[in-house]
């Protein structure tokens, strides 16, 4: 039996052994530490969600980090009628989240502790689900599913969903390296004495990514961990707020400096504890997650930011050893990192943005070295793309160009799939399935047709040395289909993301997005006549990662709402 199946089997046994307690009254063993600063609009909702967990929560410790907006007064009035609530007012603002959490942790008297931010909430039953899992598995830590809720749309995205798909018990963190990807502290319950015995606390002061270091310290102490699929935390993301949260405010390069420092410290903590595999997993996570996220935004930054970011990133990546780069060398984050290391100055930012997208797209030109080896570019031949040849076609960073042509006689979608060093022709692309997914409701999907992919002139395996070189012909395949604009408009105004599935001769498939072609008015807003809505305002556009998406505003009311939003932006 594999290690994975052993832990899942053990989890089922634990679940069964505690089922008999369901009818009994849960013990009041959990403390919830709530931290807040100048968040009078939300902090009482957070505290009430902790109190609403029921008798399983013995105490709620609310730490106000020297707010000036009356937050502490609201909490003290609530505490006057709620004996489980204790309010601690800090006299000096710490500048971060770590210090107030440490303050709350020091005041906790319960056997278990959870953490909650003032602008988030605990869903009903979260504390009990985690407590039962921890006690049933004799675990020092229990974790559950966190969902990111985008406001005001209400769109929800599960955080690290793979980790929490099933009940599981992990006897040692090294058995599940994926744990380093879940750097949140708020979707977990900890034994209080475990944290105190090992001296595990958050970094003090203004340290934007304190969760990353705290999580590394927890894993370094080798706890037994219980995982549950229950939803235990709702993380509210308010991107339009007047003051962005510390982690969301990525406009300055200091944010990136803080993130790289947090990842560096996490690696050192785990390495110092002898957890070599977990330490290596921290670096892999940095390349696959952190680096890709910031690379997608580089084209939006000014020249000074780009230069500073590039210098910081090169210095950080220079600390990686050969083994860090050798594992999964064709992964998009590793390829992007090697480009940054190879070039002393920022370069190829639009192409890097496409590579950092999810799913990744490696756009042309496709260069080769003098011996025919695939390379990033003629300027950076030291960055080899040879590992792509061994990657299965369903994992390749395939590039598809997309363009939308709205019109009174129908809206057409044109697609062009690019060759990738002969791998695409070898796999034999046959068709592409088209679907449109609503941005604010991932389960709202309008499926288009399955369209045959036709080879364009010169399609077929590339001749050695021709890809990306002057005069070299690049093989492509094309498809065209109608867009059911009426079906999209019938579901109201909103943004639709294009999703494609390329199907190959042997039955394999690859899910991709389309690179939005620009120029010649391709991304211009159009008013399209509609028999049902009268008029539909349509605008193809390029997302931050360069993917093709579509905004739709049906009817006169929809058109007016777009005009009003545009006027507000101009006035702002």
C-alpha positions in Angstrom: 0.0 0.0 0.0 1.3 3.5 -0.9 2.0 6.1 1.7 -0.9 8.2 0.3 -3.4 5.3 0.6 -2.1 4.4 4.1 -2.9 7.9 5.4 -6.3 8.0 3.7 -7.2 4.6 5.1 -6.1 5.7 8.6 -8.2 8.8 8.2 -11.3 6.7 7.4 -10.6 4.6 10.5 -10.3 7.8 12.6 -13.5 9.2 11.2 -15.3 6.0 12.1 -13.9 5.9 15.6 -15.2 9.4 16.4 -18.6 9.0 14.8 -20.1 7.8 18.0 -19.4 11.2 19.6 -21.6 13.1 17.1 -24.6 13.0 19.4 -22.6 14.3 22.4 -21.8 17.8 23.3 -18.4 18.9 22.0 -15.9 20.1 24.5 -15.1 23.8 24.7 -11.4 23.4 23.8 -10.8 26.0 21.0 -9.5 29.6 21.1 -9.9 31.9 18.1 -7.4 34.8 17.8 -8.9 37.6 15.8 -6.6 40.4 14.7 -7.6 43.8 13.2 -6.4 47.3 12.4 -8.7 50.1 11.4 -11.3 47.7 10.2 -14.5 48.8 12.0 -16.6 47.9 8.9 -15.8 44.1 9.2 -14.2 43.2 12.5 -17.4 42.5 14.5 -18.6 40.2 11.7 -15.4 38.2 12.0 -15.7 38.0 15.8 -19.4 37.0 15.6 -18.5 34.2 13.1 -16.0 32.9 15.7 -18.5 33.0 18.5 -21.1 31.4 16.3 -19.0 28.2 16.1 -20.9 27.2 19.2 -19.8 25.6 22.5 -16.6 24.1 20.9 -15.1 27.6 21.1 -14.1 28.4 24.7 -12.7 31.8 24.0 -12.2 34.5 21.3 -9.2 36.7 21.8 -9.6 39.9 19.7 -6.4 41.9 19.3 -6.8 45.5 18.1 -3.5 46.7 16.7 -3.9 50.3 17.8 -6.8 51.2 15.5 -7.9 54.9 15.1 -11.4 54.2 13.6 -13.3 53.0 16.7 -12.7 49.3 16.1 -11.7 48.7 19.7 -14.8 50.4 21.0 -17.0 48.2 18.9 -15.2 45.1 20.2 -15.5 46.2 23.9 -19.2 46.8 23.5 -19.6 43.3 22.0 -17.5 41.8 24.9 -19.8 43.4 27.5 -22.5 41.0 26.4 -20.3 38.0 25.4 -18.3 36.5 28.2 -16.2 34.4 25.8 -14.8 37.4 24.1 -11.6 39.1 25.4 -10.3 42.3 23.8 -6.7 43.3 23.9 -5.7 46.8 22.7 -2.2 47.3 21.6 -0.8 50.8 22.3 1.6 50.9 19.3 0.7 49.7 15.8 3.0 46.8 14.8 2.7 47.4 11.0 2.0 43.8 10.3 0.0 40.7 11.2 2.6 38.7 13.1 2.9 40.7 16.3 -0.8 40.9 17.1 -1.2 37.2 16.4 1.7 36.5 18.8 0.0 38.8 21.4 -3.2 36.8 21.1 -1.4 33.5 21.2 0.2 34.5 24.5 -3.2 35.2 26.0 -4.8 31.9 24.9 -5.8 29.4 27.7 -7.4 26.7 25.5 -5.8 23.5 24.4 -6.3 24.4 20.7 -6.0 27.7 18.8 -7.1 29.1 15.4 -6.4 32.4 13.7 -8.8 34.7 12.0 -8.3 38.1 10.2 -10.8 40.9 10.8 -12.0 41.1 7.2 -12.7 37.3 6.9 -15.1 34.9 8.5 -15.3 31.3 9.7 -18.1 29.3 8.1 -20.5 27.4 10.5 -19.0 24.2 11.9 -15.4 25.0 11.0 -13.9 24.8 14.5 -15.7 21.6 15.3 -14.7 19.9 12.1 -11.0 20.7 12.7 -11.2 19.8 16.4 -12.8 16.4 15.7 -10.1 15.7 13.1 -7.3 16.7 15.4 -8.5 14.7 18.3 -9.5 11.7 16.3 -6.1 11.5 14.6 -4.1 12.5 17.7 -2.7 15.3 15.5 -1.0 18.5 16.5 -2.3 20.3 13.5 -5.6 20.0 11.5 -6.2 21.8 8.2 -9.3 22.3 6.0 -10.4 24.0 2.9 -10.1 27.7 2.5 -12.1 29.6 -0.2 -11.1 33.0 -1.6 -14.3 35.0 -2.1 -13.9 37.9 -4.5 -16.0 40.9 -3.5 -18.3 42.3 -4.5 -18.9 39.7 -7.2 -19.0 36.8 -4.7 -16.9 34.6 -7.0 -15.2 31.8 -5.0 -12.0 30.0 -5.7 -10.8 27.0 -3.6 -7.3 27.4 -2.1 -5.0 24.4 -2.6 -8.1 22.2 -3.3 -6.0 19.1 -4.1 -4.6 19.0 -0.5 -8.1 18.9 1.0 -10.0 16.6 -1.5 -10.3 13.8 1.1 -10.0 13.1 4.7 -6.3 12.2 5.4 -3.8 11.8 8.1 -0.2 12.8 7.4 2.1 11.2 10.1 5.0 13.4 9.0 5.0 16.4 6.7 7.8 14.9 4.5 5.2 12.4 3.4 3.2 15.2 1.8 5.6 17.8 0.3 2.6 19.6 -1.2 1.9 20.9 2.3 4.5 23.7 1.7 2.1 25.2 -0.9 -0.5 25.9 1.7 1.2 28.8 3.4 -2.0 30.1 5.1 -2.2 29.8 8.9 -5.9 30.7 9.1 -7.4 27.4 7.7 -5.8 25.3 10.4 -6.2 24.4 14.1 -3.1 24.0 16.3 -2.4 22.3 19.6 -1.5 25.3 21.8 1.2 23.4 23.7 2.7 22.1 20.5 3.3 25.7 19.4 4.6 26.8 22.8 6.9 23.8 23.4 8.6 24.3 20.0 8.7 28.1 20.4 6.7 28.6 17.1 5.6 32.2 16.6 5.1 34.6 13.8 7.8 37.1 12.6 7.4 40.4 14.5 6.7 43.8 13.1 6.0 44.7 9.5 6.6 41.3 7.7 4.1 41.0 4.9 4.3 37.3 4.4 4.5 36.1 8.0 2.3 33.1 7.2 5.1 31.7 5.0 7.7 31.6 7.8 5.2 30.5 10.4 4.1 27.6 8.3 7.7 26.5 7.7 8.3 26.6 11.5 5.3 24.4 12.0 6.4 21.9 9.4 10.0 21.9 10.7 8.7 20.6 14.1 7.3 17.5 12.2 3.7 17.5 13.5 1.2 14.8 12.8 -1.4 16.5 10.5 -5.1 15.8 9.9 -6.6 17.1 6.7 -10.4 17.4 6.1 -12.4 18.4 3.0 -14.7 20.7 5.0 -14.8 24.4 4.3 -13.2 26.0 7.3 -12.3 29.5 6.2 -13.7 32.2 3.9 -10.9 34.6 2.7 -12.5 37.9 1.5 -10.6 39.6 -1.3 -11.5 43.2 -1.7 -9.4 44.5 -4.6 -11.4 47.7 -4.9 -11.0 48.6 -1.3 -9.6 52.0 -0.4 -6.7 50.3 1.4 -5.5 47.0 0.0 -4.4 44.3 2.4 -0.6 44.0 2.9 -0.3 41.0 0.7 -2.5 42.3 -2.1 -0.6 45.6 -2.4 2.0 44.5 -4.9 2.5 47.9 -6.6 5.9 48.5 -5.0 8.9 46.4 -5.4 9.3 46.2 -1.6 6.4 43.7 -1.7 8.4 41.4 -3.9 11.5 41.9 -1.7 9.4 40.8 1.3 8.1 37.8 -0.5 11.5 36.6 -1.6 12.8 37.1 2.0 9.9 35.1 3.4 10.7 32.2 1.0 14.4 32.4 1.8 13.7 32.2 5.5 11.2 29.3 5.0 13.9 27.4 3.1 16.5 28.0 5.8 14.1 27.0 8.6 13.3 23.6 7.0 16.9 23.0 5.9 18.1 23.7 9.4 15.6 21.2 10.8 16.9 18.5 8.5 13.8 18.6 6.3 15.7 18.7 2.9 12.8 17.5 0.7 10.5 20.1 2.2 13.1 22.8 1.8 13.5 21.9 -1.8 9.7 21.9 -2.2 9.7 25.5 -0.9 12.0 26.5 -3.8 9.9 24.6 -6.3 6.8 26.3 -5.0 8.5 29.7 -5.4 9.2 29.0 -9.0 5.8 27.6 -9.9 3.6 30.0 -7.9 5.3 33.2 -6.7 7.6 33.8 -9.7 4.9 33.1 -12.2 2.4 35.4 -10.5 4.7 38.4 -10.5 6.1 37.7 -14.0 2.5 38.0 -15.3 2.3 41.6 -13.9 5.7 42.8 -15.1 4.4 44.3 -18.3 2.2 46.5 -16.2 5.0 48.1 -14.2 7.3 51.0 -15.0 10.9 50.7 -16.1 12.3 51.4 -12.6 10.2 48.7 -11.0 11.2 46.1 -13.7 14.9 46.7 -13.2 14.6 46.5 -9.4 12.5 43.4 -9.6 14.8 41.7 -12.1 17.9 42.4 -9.9 16.2 41.1 -6.7 15.0 38.0 -8.5 18.4 37.2 -10.0 20.0 37.5 -6.6 17.4 35.2 -5.1 17.6 32.6 -7.8 21.4 32.6 -7.7 21.1 30.8 -4.3 19.5 27.8 -6.0 21.7 24.8 -6.6 21.8 22.3 -9.5 19.2 20.0 -8.0 16.7 22.8 -7.6 16.8 23.3 -11.4 17.1 19.7 -12.4 13.7 18.6 -11.1 11.0 19.0 -13.8 13.3 21.2 -15.9 10.6 21.9 -18.5 8.1 23.4 -15.9 7.1 26.9 -16.9 8.4 28.5 -13.6 11.8 26.9 -14.0 12.1 28.1 -17.6 11.1 31.6 -16.7 13.6 31.6 -13.8 16.4 30.5 -16.1 15.6 33.3 -18.5 15.8 35.8 -15.6 19.2 34.3 -14.5 20.6 34.3 -18.0 19.9 38.0 -18.8 21.4 40.8 -16.7 18.6 43.1 -17.9 14.8 42.7 -18.2 14.0 41.1 -21.5 11.2 39.3 -23.4 8.5 40.4 -20.9 5.5 39.8 -23.2 6.7 36.3 -23.9 7.5 35.6 -20.3 4.0 36.7 -19.3 2.5 34.1 -21.7 4.8 31.4 -20.3 3.7 32.4 -16.7 0.0 32.1 -17.6 -2.1 29.2 -16.3 -2.1 27.1 -18.4 1.3 28.2 -19.8 1.7 29.3 -23.4 5.1 29.4 -25.1 4.6 31.8 -28.0 6.9 32.0 -31.1 9.5 32.5 -32.3 10.9 29.1 -31.6 14.7 29.4 -31.9 17.4 26.7 -32.2 21.1 26.7 -31.5 23.6 26.0 -34.2 23.4 22.2 -33.4 19.6 22.2 -33.7 19.0 22.2 -30.0 15.8 24.2 -29.0 16.7 27.3 -27.1 14.8 30.3 -25.7 16.1 32.7 -28.2 19.1 33.6 -30.4 20.0 36.2 -27.8 19.8 33.6 -24.9 21.0 30.4 -26.4 22.2 29.2 -23.0 18.6 28.7 -21.9 17.9 25.3 -23.4 14.3 24.2 -24.2 15.5 20.6 -24.9 13.5 19.2 -21.9 10.3 20.1 -23.8 10.9 17.2 -26.2 10.4 14.7 -23.4 7.3 16.4 -22.0 3.9 14.7 -22.9 1.9 16.7 -25.3 -0.9 17.2 -22.8 1.6 19.1 -20.6 3.3 21.2 -23.3 3.0 25.0 -23.2 1.1 25.1 -26.5 0.4 28.5 -28.0 -2.9 29.3 -29.7 -3.6 32.7 -31.1 -7.2 33.9 -30.9 -9.1 36.8 -32.5 -12.8 37.7 -32.3 -14.6 39.5 -35.1 -18.0 40.8 -33.8 -20.4 41.7 -36.6 -24.1 42.1 -37.4 -24.0 38.9 -39.4 -22.5 37.0 -36.6 -19.4 37.0 -34.4 -16.6 34.8 -35.5 -13.7 33.3 -33.5 -10.5 32.5 -35.3 -7.9 30.3 -33.8 -4.3 29.4 -34.8 -2.3 26.6 -33.1 1.5 26.9 -33.4 4.0 24.1 -33.8 6.5 23.5 -31.0 9.7 21.9 -32.2 7.8 19.2 -34.1 5.9 17.9 -31.1 2.5 19.1 -32.2 2.7 17.6 -35.7 3.9 14.4 -34.2 0.9 14.2 -31.9 -1.5 15.0 -34.8 -3.9 17.8 -33.7 -7.4 17.0 -34.9 -10.0 19.3 -33.3 -10.5 22.1 -30.7 -13.4 22.2 -28.3 -14.5 25.8 -27.4 -16.2 27.0 -24.3 -16.9 30.3 -22.6 -16.7 30.4 -18.8 -18.3 33.3 -16.8 -15.7 35.2 -14.8 -17.9 35.6 -11.7 -19.5 32.1 -11.8 -17.1 29.4 -12.8 -19.9 26.9 -13.1 -21.7 29.0 -15.7 -20.4 27.7 -19.0 -21.6 28.2 -22.6 -20.1 25.5 -24.8 -19.4 26.1 -28.4 -18.7 23.7 -31.2 -16.0 21.2 -31.6 -14.1 22.5 -34.7 -11.7 20.6 -36.9 -8.1 21.9 -37.0 -6.8 22.3 -40.5 -3.1 22.5 -41.3 -2.0 25.8 -42.8 0.5 26.0 -45.6 3.8 24.4 -44.6 2.3 22.5 -41.7 4.2 19.5 -40.6 7.4 18.7 -38.7 9.8 21.6 -38.7 13.0 21.3 -40.6 16.1 21.3 -38.3 17.3 24.8 -37.6 14.4 26.7 -39.2 12.1 27.5 -36.3 12.4 31.1 -35.3 15.0 31.9 -37.9 14.7 34.3 -40.8 13.1 32.6 -43.7 12.1 29.5 -41.6 8.5 28.3 -42.0 6.6 27.6 -38.9 3.8 25.0 -39.0 0.4 26.1 -37.8 -3.2 24.7 -37.7 -6.3 26.9 -37.8 -9.9 26.7 -37.0 -12.9 29.1 -37.1 -16.3 29.0 -35.5 -19.3 31.1 -34.7 -19.7 32.6 -31.2 -23.2 32.3 -29.8 -23.4 35.8 -28.6 -27.2 35.5 -27.9 -26.5 32.7 -25.4 -23.8 34.8 -23.6 -26.0 37.9 -23.6 -29.0 36.0 -22.3 -27.1 35.4 -19.1 -26.6 39.1 -18.5 -23.7 41.5 -18.5 -20.3 40.1 -17.5 -16.9 38.9 -18.6 -16.4 35.5 -20.3 -13.1 33.7 -20.4 -12.3 31.6 -23.4 -11.2 28.0 -22.7 -10.0 25.6 -25.3 -9.3 21.9 -25.4 -7.0 20.6 -28.2 -7.7 17.0 -29.1 -5.0 14.8 -30.7 -4.9 11.7 -32.9 -4.2 9.3 -30.1 -7.0 10.5 -27.9 -4.8 12.8 -25.8 -5.9 16.4 -25.1 -4.5 19.6 -23.8 -6.6 22.4 -22.1 -5.3 25.8 -23.1 -6.3 29.5 -23.3 -5.8 31.7 -26.4 -3.3 34.4 -26.7 -5.2 37.6 -27.6 -4.0 39.0 -30.9 -3.9 42.8 -30.9 -3.8 45.5 -33.6 -6.1 46.4 -36.5 -9.0 47.1 -34.1 -9.2 43.5 -32.9 -9.8 44.5 -29.3 -12.2 47.4 -30.1 -15.6 47.6 -28.5 -18.5 47.0 -30.9 -22.3 47.4 -30.7 -23.9 44.4 -32.3 -27.6 44.4 -33.3 -29.6 41.7 -31.5 -33.2 40.5 -32.2 -33.7 39.7 -28.5 -31.8 42.5 -26.7 -31.9 45.2 -29.4 -28.2 45.7 -29.0 -25.3 43.9 -27.4 -22.1 45.8 -26.5 -19.1 43.4 -27.1 -15.5 44.0 -26.3 -12.7 41.4 -26.8 -9.8 42.1 -24.5 -6.5 40.8 -23.3 -6.3 39.7 -19.6 -3.2 40.4 -17.4 -1.8 37.1 -18.6 -2.4 37.9 -22.3 -5.4 35.5 -22.7 -8.4 36.3 -24.9 -11.6 37.2 -23.0 -14.9 38.8 -23.9 -17.0 41.5 -22.1 -20.7 41.5 -22.9 -23.3 44.1 -22.0 -26.7 43.3 -23.4 -29.5 45.8 -24.1 -29.7 49.6 -23.7 -29.4 49.2 -19.9 -26.2 47.3 -20.3 -24.8 49.8 -22.7 -25.6 52.7 -20.3 -24.0 50.8 -17.3 -20.8 50.5 -19.3 -20.9 54.2 -20.2 -21.5 55.1 -16.5 -18.6 53.0 -15.3 -16.3 54.6 -18.0 -17.3 58.0 -16.9 -16.6 57.2 -13.2 -13.1 55.9 -14.1 -12.4 59.1 -16.1 -13.6 61.3 -13.3 -11.7 59.3 -10.7 
